[in-house]
């Protein structure tokens, strides 16, 4: 099975591709009006995602275990278990049941702010494209695949430092910019190896 076919088989990736294609088709068919501001909105939606990539990873997925059994199961499925078995593809991607309500909530927030259907759809498109790129970069980081570009090879190593050197550093998956701002960026040689990269909160 090819690398891309395997990517589409897991998580919500096919759904995200269909959603992005549907939004693009709506704009292309003039089902939604498209103006220059929408191009800026697509970029803005992607930027919102790339900020949330870091904040969600650091503050939600790495939050301490909760006492509520349902929430604790969510924490394990969404991230804890991924650290235990980083190469397990069934745990690598966000599940459909998580992505659908988050996408709906994201669109609702965008519409609540803009009160403009087309602008909100353009923002959502940017966020969906950002998430697809995140899922691809994350996937490539965990499989036997060598990226073609120097940056691609470096960002793969960057993410693996988070998994195998210290889980309290390097939360960015697609880029290190938010790690710099959040002071979770450092040269790998400067950081001590953690004993809890696999089991985030040992009992």
LINJOKA-V381125 format. One record per pair of residues at least 6 apart in sequence whose ideal C-beta (glycine too) atoms are under 6 Angstrom apart, sorted by the first residue. I is the first residue (numbers start at 1). J is the second residue. Records with the same first field share a line. If there is no record, write none. Layout:
I->J + J
//
This chain:
3->145
7->13 + 139
8->14
10->89 + 93
11->93 + 94
12->94 + 96 + 99
13->135
15->96
16->128 + 132
19->128
20->128 + 129
23->121 + 125
26->32
27->34
32->118 + 121
33->118
38->122
41->119 + 122 + 123
42->122 + 125 + 126
45->123 + 126 + 127
46->126 + 129 + 130
48->127
49->127 + 130 + 131
50->130
53->134
54->171 + 172 + 178
57->171
58->171
61->79
65->72 + 201
66->72
80->200
81->91
82->91
83->198 + 200
84->198
86->142 + 163
87->142
92->142
93->135
106->127
107->120 + 124
110->120 + 123
111->120
114->120
134->173 + 174
137->173 + 174
138->173
140->147
141->156 + 159
147->153 + 156
158->170
159->173
161->170 + 188
162->170
163->197
164->197
165->188 + 193
166->191 + 194
167->194 + 197
169->184 + 191
170->179
171->179 + 184
172->178 + 179
176->185
179->185
//
